[in-house]
Amino acid sequence: MAAPALQQPSFLLANLKVDSTTKPFLQRCQELVKVIDDYPAKELHLIFPWLVESVFGSLDGVIMGWNLQFLQARSNEYNIVMDFLDPSGPMMKLVYKLQAEEYKYEIPVSFLPPGAHLDNAYFVLVDTYLKYFLPTEGSVPPSPFADNRGSVSPPAPRAPSVPFAGYGIHSTSLLKRHISHQPSVTADPAAQEIWRSEALLQVFVEIWLHHYSLEMYQKLQSPQVKLALLHYRLSMSSMPCQPLTPPGSGTLDTYQTFTPTEEHVLVVRLLVKHLHAFSCSLKPEQVCSSPSAHSSPLEEFKRVVVQRFVQQKLYVFLQHCFSHWPLDASFRAVLETWLSYIQPWRYTGENTNPQTDQNKGVPEKWGLFVQENLLMYTKLFQGFLNRVVRIDLVNVKNALMVFRVAKVFAQPNLSEMIQKGEQLFLEPEHVLHHRQHRVFLTPSHGGSFLSARQSVVTDGVFRVKSHVYGLEGQDCQYKQMFGTELRGVVLKLIQIIAQARQTAKRISDHSAEVAANNSFMSWFGMGSPDLNYTFNGGEVDDTGECVKKTHEFLERSLDYLCQIFRLNAGQLSQLMATLGSGQDDGNSRQLPDCVQGENGLILTDLGRMQIINGLRRFEIEYQGDPELQPIRSYENAVLVRLFFKISSLVNERFGDHMEVLCSRPDFLGRLGRHYLASPEVMADGRQRSPETRRTAERNRRPRLSLRTLASYRTLLMLLFLYLFGVLFSFGPISSTLLILTGGFLYGLFITLFGDKLKSQ
């Protein structure tokens, strides 16, 4: 941030800086209020840059600011901050004083905080400013601070020679880059106030919606962008001493790597919802009437605010989020922002029952909005499909997102409106000669939307084409939402949903079985001890009620998708039959679809989908030293450690003798291998995971293992055997001898007849 050139030393500023480090927060604010009231603009303009840094923090991080993003209502400073930054508070009074004297500042918008946690000072202030300067009822309140002329005058008209403020460029004076009004309107006192609403909105748009990659920005190939870039290059080519650098290149890396936070997106959603409410607050007769000289500036502003100020940058911002946001449930914030924008009828202020409104459908009057925002519906829906086919739909949060989108697009009349918009876009190009003489005005490229509005375009074909070409460029390849290609993706999604629904049912059934078996006896290990067998695709809490919700969300999503894309019961049954023939409960235990690579198995796209949705899985088992595996819940930790020490001493002392015994080819060697060989060698005799040579040799050596005796199941069985011995008057020693004899005879039987039993 830089203050005006040739600044003179200010003793007032020096004193305020000293006070900021020595005095309490409340006293500092009180003194600032007194300074703003008493001093003229000539003195105040020197402290304004420092005050902005004091509130929002400095770029170098030396000044932390007031931490508006983390200031909660329960803190002592909350009310002080809110009063100071209120639209009628001291800070705005300072702004108005400087505005009246035509002072200008260079304040990069990236210097301001882009987002906040909910219910904190930042979020509440945003809501307060929106309601104050863009009221849904009444008019904008007059300025509480008047200059000597009796009012705060709007900024001067923008000069034609102002350079293009394009990608990455921040105007030298953001608050001065505003709209001049028609001469017939400036005489209206309301015009003296409406410019403040425009200024606030442009500031918010610049702060929150100017972050996206260069690739995304280059899609904005409207005639104005091309013309401005051409003028820029021509001006640079005529100056050989200047390096040929594209606009905004200094901040290119910052834009390309930028990823908005969840709190940032929530503030954008707040802006979208309020702008819809602000725009919908026009009275019915004002909406239907055509713009005329009798319309007030505020009415004109409401008519154009969404389309002309927000649409373009919000579209690019959402596309960036759809492409770069992590594939997790935090995407819900982006999703709800998108759904809020494409449903302006939800913010009309009418008290309607949501269920009744859902059945009633979208009123026909919103067809024009759908046409003028066609890409918001179709292109972003395609982006959502590209995300949803790669996420785990057994997760209840992801299933809820699919349900939310399907429910919105299944509203009666909406799909017909979207389809009509696509048909208009695909009409023959019979208005091409008109486009060459028309201008696609956007808030990023100057001009007053209130004074230089375009004439109303009655041709729906031109309306839709100008919208699509203005956002995607003249050479865009439009994919129809109801075309063959996208329909195939939707059918794939329906299959994935059905598969995820089957997985959710399998999880539910498995959870019910576990719940039934896990009784008091499970404490002794009588429940399911198979800890390796789990269903992939479900989170830890995806049991019980969560699984039921998942099944319900997926079930209703299927119904909504069938309504949107007009799939009848026969087509859906055919898809389900195809799915059922390829997936069964036994098939779910097979390996995922893979191909053999140089370094082992490589998952295919089908295999990834099978793992994500829990249809198939790799067997995950402990393959290290069995004696060193983690202590299980069905084992006694003290006994595990005790028996490990005993068996380690025995193996260390008699290890060589055991190895000689197990290497014998006769019956005695077979009996030794039964009792002393490791479980992995006994099971299949092959290595199933990468191991070091030393570890593999150690695991294959014969050794004694007493860990089985530490299992609660084994201890309970031994207790029953001793109790059974007591019934027949056997003492502890006699029972122990009988148990050992029985164990030896069982091993002898397995050694003699084990191979024959396996072959049978």
C-alpha positions in Angstrom: 0.0 0.0 0.0 1.3 3.4 -0.9 0.0 6.8 0.3 -0.2 9.8 -2.0 3.1 11.0 -3.4 5.3 13.6 -1.7 3.8 13.0 1.8 4.8 15.5 4.4 5.7 14.3 7.9 2.6 14.1 10.1 2.9 14.6 13.9 -0.7 13.3 14.2 0.3 10.0 12.5 3.4 9.7 14.6 1.4 10.2 17.8 -1.2 7.6 16.8 1.5 5.1 16.0 3.0 5.5 19.4 -0.4 5.3 21.1 -1.2 2.0 19.2 1.7 0.3 21.1 1.1 1.7 24.5 -2.6 2.4 25.1 -5.5 -0.1 25.5 -7.7 -0.9 22.5 -10.8 0.9 23.8 -8.9 4.1 24.5 -7.2 4.0 21.1 -10.6 3.7 19.4 -12.0 6.6 21.4 -9.1 8.8 20.4 -9.4 7.8 16.7 -13.1 8.8 16.8 -12.1 12.2 18.3 -9.4 12.7 15.6 -11.8 11.9 12.8 -14.4 14.3 14.1 -12.0 17.2 14.8 -9.3 17.2 12.1 -9.8 18.3 8.5 -9.3 16.0 5.5 -5.9 17.5 4.8 -4.6 15.9 8.0 -6.7 12.8 7.9 -5.6 11.7 4.5 -2.1 11.0 5.9 -3.4 8.6 8.5 -5.9 6.7 6.3 -3.3 4.2 4.9 -1.9 3.5 8.3 -5.5 3.0 9.7 -6.3 0.5 7.0 -3.2 -1.5 7.9 -4.1 -1.3 11.6 -7.5 -2.8 10.9 -6.7 -5.4 8.3 -3.0 -6.1 8.9 0.1 -5.3 6.8 1.3 -7.1 3.7 4.6 -7.9 5.4 2.9 -9.4 8.4 4.5 -7.0 10.9 1.1 -5.5 11.8 -1.5 -8.2 12.7 -4.5 -5.9 12.5 -7.7 -6.4 14.5 -8.2 -10.1 13.4 -11.7 -9.6 12.2 -11.8 -13.2 10.9 -11.4 -14.6 14.4 -13.1 -11.9 16.5 -16.2 -13.6 18.1 -19.2 -11.9 19.7 -18.2 -13.1 23.2 -14.9 -11.2 23.1 -14.6 -7.8 24.8 -13.4 -5.9 21.7 -16.3 -7.2 19.5 -18.8 -4.3 20.2 -16.0 -1.7 20.0 -15.0 -3.0 16.5 -18.5 -3.3 15.3 -19.4 0.3 16.3 -16.2 1.7 14.8 -16.6 -0.1 11.4 -20.4 0.3 11.2 -21.7 1.8 7.9 -22.6 4.9 10.0 -19.5 4.7 12.2 -16.3 6.7 12.4 -14.4 4.7 9.8 -17.0 5.4 7.1 -17.1 9.1 8.2 -13.4 9.2 7.4 -14.0 7.7 4.0 -16.7 10.3 3.2 -14.5 13.1 4.3 -11.7 12.0 2.0 -14.1 11.3 -0.8 -15.3 14.9 -0.7 -11.8 16.2 -1.1 -10.9 13.8 -4.0 -8.0 12.0 -2.3 -6.8 8.8 -3.9 -4.9 5.8 -2.7 -3.2 2.7 -4.0 -4.7 -0.2 -2.0 -4.4 -3.6 -3.6 -7.6 -5.6 -3.0 -5.5 -8.7 -2.2 -4.5 -6.7 0.8 -7.9 -7.1 2.3 -9.1 -10.3 4.0 -10.9 -12.6 1.6 -13.0 -14.7 4.0 -13.9 -15.3 7.5 -15.3 -17.9 10.0 -19.0 -17.8 10.5 -20.6 -15.5 13.1 -17.4 -13.5 13.6 -16.9 -9.8 13.2 -15.9 -10.0 9.5 -18.9 -12.0 8.5 -21.4 -9.9 10.5 -19.9 -6.7 9.1 -20.3 -8.0 5.6 -23.9 -8.8 6.2 -24.5 -5.3 7.8 -22.9 -3.5 4.9 -25.0 -5.4 2.4 -28.2 -4.7 4.2 -27.3 -1.0 4.6 -26.2 -0.2 1.1 -28.3 -2.7 -0.8 -31.6 -2.7 1.1 -34.4 -5.1 0.2 -36.9 -2.7 1.6 -37.0 1.1 1.1 -34.1 3.1 -0.3 -30.5 3.5 0.6 -30.2 5.6 3.7 -28.8 9.1 3.0 -25.2 9.7 4.0 -25.0 10.6 7.7 -21.9 12.7 7.0 -22.4 15.7 4.7 -19.8 18.0 3.3 -20.1 21.8 3.0 -22.3 21.4 0.0 -24.8 19.4 1.9 -24.1 15.9 0.5 -21.4 13.6 -0.5 -21.0 13.8 -4.3 -20.4 10.8 -6.5 -17.0 10.4 -8.2 -16.2 12.1 -11.4 -17.0 10.3 -14.7 -14.4 7.8 -15.8 -12.0 9.2 -18.5 -11.8 7.3 -21.8 -8.0 7.2 -21.5 -8.1 5.1 -18.3 -5.9 2.0 -19.0 -7.4 -1.4 -19.1 -7.7 -2.9 -15.7 -7.6 -6.6 -16.5 -6.2 -9.8 -15.1 -4.2 -9.2 -12.0 -4.4 -5.4 -12.2 -5.7 -3.5 -9.3 -6.9 0.0 -9.9 -5.0 2.8 -8.3 -8.2 3.9 -6.6 -10.8 1.2 -6.3 -13.3 3.5 -4.7 -12.8 6.0 -7.6 -13.4 3.5 -10.4 -17.1 3.8 -10.3 -20.0 4.7 -12.5 -21.1 8.0 -13.8 -24.7 8.6 -14.3 -26.7 10.1 -17.1 -27.1 13.9 -16.9 -30.9 13.5 -16.5 -30.3 11.3 -13.5 -27.6 13.2 -11.7 -30.1 15.8 -10.8 -32.1 13.2 -8.9 -31.0 13.2 -5.2 -31.2 9.5 -5.2 -28.4 9.4 -7.8 -26.2 11.1 -5.2 -26.6 8.0 -3.0 -26.8 5.0 -5.4 -23.1 5.3 -6.3 -22.2 4.2 -2.8 -24.0 0.9 -3.4 -22.2 0.4 -6.7 -18.9 1.2 -5.0 -19.5 -1.3 -2.2 -20.5 -4.1 -4.6 -17.5 -3.6 -6.8 -15.2 -3.6 -3.8 -16.7 -6.9 -2.6 -16.6 -8.5 -6.1 -12.9 -7.5 -6.5 -12.0 -8.8 -3.1 -13.8 -12.2 -3.3 -14.2 -13.1 -7.0 -11.0 -12.0 -8.7 -9.0 -15.2 -7.8 -8.7 -17.7 -10.5 -6.0 -19.2 -12.8 -4.8 -17.6 -16.0 -6.2 -20.5 -18.0 -9.6 -19.8 -16.7 -9.2 -16.1 -17.3 -8.3 -16.6 -20.9 -11.7 -18.2 -21.5 -13.2 -14.7 -21.1 -12.8 -14.0 -24.8 -15.5 -11.4 -25.1 -14.9 -8.7 -27.7 -14.1 -6.1 -25.1 -11.3 -8.3 -23.6 -9.8 -8.9 -27.0 -10.0 -5.2 -27.9 -8.5 -4.1 -24.6 -5.6 -6.6 -25.0 -5.0 -5.4 -28.6 -4.9 -1.8 -27.4 -2.5 -2.8 -24.7 -0.1 -4.6 -27.0 -0.2 -1.8 -29.6 0.6 0.8 -26.9 3.5 -1.4 -25.6 4.9 -2.0 -29.1 5.1 1.7 -29.7 7.4 2.0 -26.6 10.6 0.1 -27.4 12.1 0.9 -24.0 9.3 -0.9 -22.1 9.4 -4.7 -21.6 6.5 -6.5 -23.3 4.8 -7.8 -20.2 1.1 -8.9 -20.1 -1.2 -7.3 -17.6 -1.0 -8.7 -14.2 2.0 -10.8 -14.8 3.5 -9.8 -11.5 0.8 -11.7 -9.6 0.5 -14.6 -12.0 1.9 -17.2 -9.7 -0.4 -16.0 -6.9 -3.5 -16.4 -9.0 -2.5 -19.8 -10.5 -1.9 -21.4 -7.1 -4.8 -19.7 -5.2 -7.3 -22.0 -3.6 -10.2 -20.3 -1.8 -11.0 -21.5 1.8 -14.3 -22.8 2.9 -14.9 -19.6 4.9 -14.2 -17.5 1.7 -16.8 -19.4 -0.2 -19.4 -19.0 2.6 -18.9 -15.2 2.4 -19.4 -15.4 -1.4 -22.6 -17.3 -0.8 -23.8 -14.6 1.6 -23.2 -12.1 -1.2 -25.1 -14.2 -3.8 -28.1 -14.7 -1.5 -28.3 -11.0 -0.6 -28.0 -9.9 -4.2 -30.9 -12.2 -5.2 -33.0 -10.9 -2.4 -32.1 -7.3 -3.4 -32.9 -7.9 -7.1 -36.1 -9.7 -6.3 -37.3 -6.9 -4.1 -38.5 -5.0 -7.2 -42.3 -4.6 -7.2 -44.1 -6.7 -9.8 -45.1 -3.6 -11.8 -41.5 -2.4 -11.8 -40.2 -5.8 -13.0 -42.7 -6.0 -15.9 -42.2 -2.3 -16.9 -39.5 -1.5 -19.4 -36.6 0.8 -18.3 -37.5 4.4 -18.7 -36.4 7.8 -17.6 -39.0 7.6 -14.8 -37.3 4.6 -13.1 -35.2 5.5 -10.1 -31.5 4.7 -10.1 -32.1 2.1 -7.3 -34.7 0.3 -9.5 -32.4 0.3 -12.4 -29.6 -1.0 -10.2 -31.8 -3.9 -9.0 -32.6 -4.9 -12.5 -29.0 -5.3 -13.6 -27.1 -6.0 -10.4 -26.8 -9.8 -10.7 -26.2 -10.1 -14.5 -23.9 -7.2 -14.9 -21.9 -7.1 -11.7 -21.5 -10.7 -10.5 -22.4 -13.3 -13.2 -19.1 -13.4 -15.1 -16.7 -13.4 -12.2 -18.8 -15.8 -10.2 -18.9 -18.2 -13.1 -15.2 -18.2 -13.4 -14.7 -18.4 -9.6 -17.1 -21.4 -9.4 -15.4 -23.2 -12.3 -12.0 -22.7 -10.6 -13.5 -24.2 -7.4 -15.1 -27.1 -9.2 -11.7 -27.9 -10.9 -9.4 -27.4 -7.9 -11.3 -28.2 -4.8 -10.3 -31.4 -2.9 -12.6 -34.4 -3.4 -14.0 -34.3 0.1 -17.1 -33.2 1.9 -15.9 -29.6 2.3 -17.0 -29.1 -1.3 -20.5 -28.6 0.2 -19.8 -24.9 0.7 -19.0 -24.5 -3.1 -22.0 -26.6 -4.0 -24.5 -24.6 -1.9 -23.1 -21.3 -3.3 -23.8 -22.6 -6.8 -27.2 -23.9 -6.0 -28.1 -20.5 -4.3 -27.2 -18.6 -7.5 -29.2 -20.8 -9.9 -32.3 -20.6 -7.7 -33.1 -16.9 -7.4 -36.8 -17.7 -6.9 -35.9 -18.9 -3.4 -35.2 -15.3 -2.4 -38.3 -13.5 -3.5 -39.4 -12.9 0.1 -42.6 -15.0 -0.3 -43.5 -17.2 2.6 -44.0 -20.6 0.9 -43.9 -24.1 2.2 -40.7 -25.8 0.8 -42.5 -29.0 0.1 -45.3 -27.2 -1.7 -42.8 -25.0 -3.6 -40.9 -28.2 -4.7 -44.0 -29.7 -6.2 -45.2 -26.4 -7.7 -42.1 -26.0 -9.7 -40.2 -23.0 -11.1 -42.5 -20.1 -12.2 -42.4 -19.4 -15.9 -41.1 -15.8 -15.4 -37.7 -17.2 -14.4 -37.2 -18.7 -17.9 -35.4 -15.5 -18.9 -32.9 -15.8 -16.0 -32.2 -19.4 -17.0 -31.4 -18.4 -20.6 -29.2 -15.6 -19.5 -27.3 -17.9 -17.1 -27.4 -21.1 -19.2 -23.7 -22.0 -18.5 -24.3 -21.7 -14.8 -26.7 -24.6 -15.1 -25.3 -26.8 -17.9 -21.5 -26.3 -17.8 -21.3 -26.4 -14.0 -23.6 -29.4 -13.9 -21.1 -31.2 -16.1 -18.3 -30.1 -13.8 -20.2 -31.6 -10.9 -20.7 -34.9 -12.7 -16.9 -35.1 -13.3 -16.4 -34.8 -9.6 -19.1 -37.0 -8.3 -18.1 -40.1 -10.4 -14.7 -40.0 -8.5 -15.9 -39.8 -4.9 -17.1 -42.3 -2.4 -20.9 -42.2 -2.5 -21.2 -44.6 0.4 -20.1 -41.7 2.5 -23.3 -40.0 3.8 -21.9 -36.5 3.2 -21.1 -37.2 -0.4 -24.5 -38.9 -0.9 -26.2 -35.8 0.5 -24.4 -33.6 -2.1 -25.7 -35.7 -5.0 -29.1 -35.7 -3.5 -29.1 -31.9 -3.1 -28.1 -31.3 -6.8 -30.5 -33.9 -8.1 -33.4 -32.4 -6.1 -32.7 -28.9 -7.3 -32.6 -29.9 -11.0 -35.6 -32.1 -10.7 -37.9 -29.1 -9.9 -40.8 -29.1 -12.3 -40.2 -26.7 -15.3 -36.5 -26.3 -14.7 -35.2 -29.0 -17.0 -37.6 -27.7 -19.7 -36.3 -24.2 -19.3 -32.7 -25.4 -19.6 -33.6 -27.4 -22.7 -35.3 -24.4 -24.3 -32.2 -22.3 -23.6 -30.0 -25.0 -25.3 -32.4 -25.1 -28.3 -32.1 -21.3 -28.7 -28.3 -21.6 -28.6 -28.3 -24.2 -31.3 -30.5 -22.2 -33.6 -28.8 -21.0 -36.9 -26.6 -18.0 -36.6 -29.0 -15.4 -38.0 -27.9 -12.5 -35.8 -24.2 -12.7 -36.5 -24.1 -9.3 -38.2 -25.7 -7.7 -35.1 -23.0 -9.1 -32.7 -20.3 -7.2 -34.5 -21.9 -3.9 -33.5 -23.0 -4.8 -30.1 -20.9 -4.7 -26.9 -21.0 -7.3 -24.2 -20.7 -5.0 -21.2 -19.3 -6.4 -18.0 -18.5 -4.7 -14.7 -14.8 -5.5 -15.2 -14.5 -3.4 -18.3 -15.8 0.0 -17.4 -18.8 2.1 -18.2 -21.9 2.8 -16.2 -24.5 0.1 -16.1 -27.1 2.6 -15.0 -26.4 5.3 -17.5 -25.2 3.3 -20.5 -27.4 0.2 -20.4 -27.9 -1.8 -23.6 -31.2 -1.7 -25.3 -33.3 -4.6 -24.4 -32.6 -7.7 -26.6 -35.8 -9.3 -27.6 -34.2 -12.1 -29.6 -33.8 -15.1 -27.3 -31.3 -16.6 -29.7 -29.0 -13.6 -29.5 -29.5 -13.4 -25.7 -28.3 -17.0 -25.1 -25.5 -16.9 -27.7 -24.1 -13.6 -26.3 -24.1 -15.1 -22.8 -22.3 -18.3 -23.9 -19.8 -16.5 -26.2 -19.2 -13.8 -23.6 -18.1 -16.3 -21.0 -16.6 -19.1 -23.0 -15.3 -17.3 -26.1 -16.4 -17.3 -29.8 -14.8 -20.7 -30.5 -16.3 -22.6 -27.5 -17.4 -26.2 -28.0 -20.7 -26.4 -26.2 -21.8 -29.7 -24.8 -25.5 -30.1 -24.4 -26.8 -31.0 -20.9 -29.4 -33.2 -22.6 -27.2 -34.4 -25.4 -26.0 -38.0 -26.0 -22.5 -37.6 -24.5 -23.6 -36.2 -21.2 -26.5 -38.6 -21.0 -23.9 -41.4 -21.1 -22.1 -39.9 -18.1 -25.4 -39.7 -16.3 -26.2 -43.3 -17.0 -22.7 -44.2 -15.6 -23.5 -42.1 -12.5 -26.8 -43.9 -12.0 -24.9 -47.2 -12.1 -22.4 -45.9 -9.6 -25.2 -44.7 -7.3 -26.9 -48.1 -7.5 -23.6 -49.8 -6.7 -23.0 -47.5 -3.8 -26.6 -48.2 -2.6 -25.8 -52.0 -2.7 -22.7 -51.4 -0.7 -24.6 -49.3 1.8 -27.1 -52.2 2.2 -24.2 -54.7 2.6 -22.7 -52.5 5.3 -26.0 -52.2 7.1 -26.6 -55.9 7.0 -23.0 -56.6 8.2 -23.4 -54.0 11.0 -26.7 -55.7 12.1 -25.0 -59.1 12.3 -22.2 -57.7 14.3 -24.6 -55.9 16.6 -26.5 -59.1 17.1 -23.4 -61.2 17.8 -21.6 -58.7 20.0 -23.2 -59.5 23.3 -21.7 -59.9 26.7 -19.8 -62.9 25.3 -17.9 -60.7 22.9 -15.8 -59.5 25.9 -14.4 -63.0 25.9 -13.7 -62.9 22.2 -16.8 -64.9 21.2 -17.8 -62.1 18.7 -16.3 -61.7 15.3 -12.5 -61.6 15.7 -11.9 -61.0 12.0 -10.6 -57.4 12.3 -9.0 -57.5 8.9 -12.4 -57.8 7.1 -13.9 -54.4 6.7 -15.9 -52.7 4.0 -14.0 -50.0 2.2 -16.1 -47.0 1.2 -17.7 -46.4 4.6 -16.4 -44.2 7.3 -16.2 -45.2 10.9 -19.5 -43.6 11.6 -21.2 -45.0 8.5 -23.3 -47.4 10.5 -26.8 -47.5 11.9 -28.6 -44.2 11.2 -25.8 -42.9 8.8 -26.1 -45.9 6.6 -29.9 -45.5 6.5 -29.5 -41.9 5.5 -27.0 -42.8 2.8 -29.4 -45.4 1.4 -32.3 -42.9 1.5 -30.3 -40.1 -0.2 -29.1 -42.4 -3.0 -32.5 -43.9 -3.5 -34.1 -40.4 -3.9 -31.2 -39.3 -6.1 -32.0 -42.1 -8.5 -35.6 -41.0 -8.7 -34.7 -37.4 -9.3 -32.1 -38.2 -12.0 -34.7 -40.3 -13.8 -37.1 -37.4 -13.7 -34.5 -34.9 -15.0 -33.4 -37.1 -17.9 -36.7 -38.8 -18.5 -35.7 -42.3 -17.8 -38.6 -44.7 -17.6 -39.0 -47.7 -15.4 -37.9 -50.1 -18.2 -34.7 -48.3 -18.9 -33.8 -48.1 -15.2 -34.6 -51.8 -14.7 -32.3 -52.6 -17.7 -29.5 -50.6 -16.0 -30.1 -52.4 -12.7 -30.2 -55.8 -14.5 -26.8 -55.1 -16.2 -25.4 -54.1 -12.8 -26.8 -57.1 -11.0 -25.3 -59.5 -13.6 -21.8 -58.2 -13.0 -22.0 -57.7 -9.3 -22.9 -60.2 -6.6 -22.0 -60.6 -3.0 -19.3 -63.2 -3.8 -17.8 -60.9 -6.5 -17.3 -58.2 -3.9 -14.5 -60.2 -2.3 -12.6 -60.5 -5.6 -9.6 -58.2 -6.4 -10.4 -54.9 -8.1 -9.8 -54.6 -11.8 -6.1 -54.3 -12.4 -3.4 -54.7 -15.1 0.0 -56.2 -14.6 2.8 -53.6 -14.6 6.6 -53.7 -14.2 6.3 -53.1 -10.5 3.2 -55.1 -9.8 -0.6 -54.6 -10.2 -1.9 -51.2 -11.5 -5.5 -50.2 -10.9 -7.6 -49.4 -13.9 -10.3 -46.7 -13.9 -12.9 -49.4 -13.3 -10.8 -50.8 -10.4 -10.6 -47.3 -8.8 -14.4 -47.0 -9.0 -14.8 -50.4 -7.5 -12.6 -49.6 -4.5 -14.2 -46.1 -4.0 -17.7 -47.6 -3.8 -16.7 -50.6 -1.8 -17.5 -53.2 -4.5 -14.2 -54.9 -4.5 -11.1 -54.6 -2.3 -7.6 -55.8 -1.7 -7.2 -58.2 1.3 -5.4 -56.2 4.0 -3.8 -58.5 6.5 -0.9 -58.3 8.9 2.0 -60.0 7.2 4.9 -59.2 9.6 6.1 -61.2 12.5 3.0 -62.8 14.1 4.6 -62.4 17.5 4.9 -58.7 17.1 1.5 -57.8 15.7 -0.6 -55.3 17.7 -2.4 -56.6 20.7 -6.0 -57.4 19.8 -9.1 -56.5 21.8 -9.7 -60.1 22.4 -6.3 -60.7 24.0 -5.0 -60.0 27.5 -2.1 -57.5 27.2 -0.3 -58.7 30.3 -0.4 -62.3 29.2 0.7 -61.5 25.6 3.8 -59.8 26.9 4.5 -62.5 29.5 4.2 -65.4 27.0 6.3 -63.5 24.5 9.2 -63.3 27.0 8.9 -67.0 27.8 8.7 -68.1 24.2 11.6 -65.8 23.3 13.8 -67.4 26.0 12.9 -70.9 24.8 13.5 -70.1 21.2 16.8 -68.5 21.9 18.0 -71.5 24.0 16.6 -74.3 21.9 16.3 -72.6 18.4 18.9 -74.8 16.8 17.4 -78.0 18.1 14.0 -77.0 16.8 15.4 -76.2 13.4 17.1 -79.7 13.2 13.9 -81.3 14.3 11.7 -79.6 11.8 14.2 -80.3 9.0 13.8 -84.1 9.4 11.8 -85.7 6.6 10.2 -88.4 8.7 7.1 -88.4 10.9 8.8 -86.8 13.8 9.9 -83.9 11.6 6.3 -83.5 10.4 5.0 -83.4 14.0 7.6 -80.8 14.9 6.7 -78.6 11.9 3.0 -78.8 13.1 3.8 -77.4 16.5 6.8 -75.1 15.7 6.3 -73.8 12.2 5.0 -70.2 11.7 1.3 -69.9 10.7 2.2 -68.3 7.3 4.4 -71.2 6.3 1.7 -73.7 7.4 -1.0 -71.8 5.5 0.5 -71.5 2.0 4.3 -71.5 2.3 4.7 -68.4 0.2 5.7 -64.8 0.8 2.7 -62.4 0.3 4.3 -59.0 0.9 7.7 -57.4 0.4 10.1 -58.3 3.2 13.7 -57.9 3.9 15.7 -61.1 3.6 16.7 -61.0 7.2 13.0 -60.6 8.3 11.8 -63.3 6.0 14.4 -65.8 7.3 13.6 -65.0 10.9 9.9 -65.5 10.3 10.5 -68.9 8.6 12.6 -70.3 11.4 10.8 -72.9 13.6 9.9 -71.5 17.0 7.6 -71.9 19.9 4.6 -69.5 20.1 2.5 -69.2 23.3 0.4 -66.2 22.2 -2.7 -68.3 21.6 -2.9 -68.9 25.4 -3.3 -65.1 25.9 -6.6 -65.1 24.0 -9.8 -64.7 26.1 -11.4 -67.3 24.0 -8.6 -69.9 24.8 -8.7 -68.9 28.5 -12.5 -69.3 28.6 -12.2 -72.7 26.9 -9.6 -73.9 29.4 -11.9 -72.7 32.3 -14.7 -74.8 30.9 -12.4 -77.8 30.6 -11.3 -77.4 34.2 -14.9 -77.0 35.4 -15.8 -80.1 33.4 -12.9 -82.0 35.2 -14.2 -80.9 38.6 -17.6 -82.5 37.7 -15.7 -85.8 37.3 -13.6 -85.3 40.4 -10.4 -84.5 38.6 -7.9 -82.3 40.3 -6.0 -79.4 38.6 -2.9 -81.5 37.9 -5.0 -84.4 36.4 -7.0 -81.9 34.3 -3.8 -80.3 33.1 -2.3 -83.7 32.1 -5.6 -84.6 30.3 -5.6 -81.3 28.4 -2.0 -81.7 27.3 -2.6 -85.2 26.2 -5.7 -84.2 24.2 -3.7 -81.4 22.5 -0.9 -83.9 21.6 -3.4 -86.4 20.2 -5.1 -83.7 18.2 -1.7 -82.7 16.7 -0.8 -86.3 16.0 -4.1 -86.9 14.2 -3.6 -83.8 12.0 -0.1 -84.9 11.2 -1.2 -88.3 10.1 -4.4 -87.5 8.2 -4.2 -83.7 7.6 -3.1 -84.1 3.9 -5.9 -86.5 3.2 -8.5 -84.3 4.7 -7.3 -81.3 2.7 -7.4 -83.3 -0.6 -11.0 -84.3 0.1 
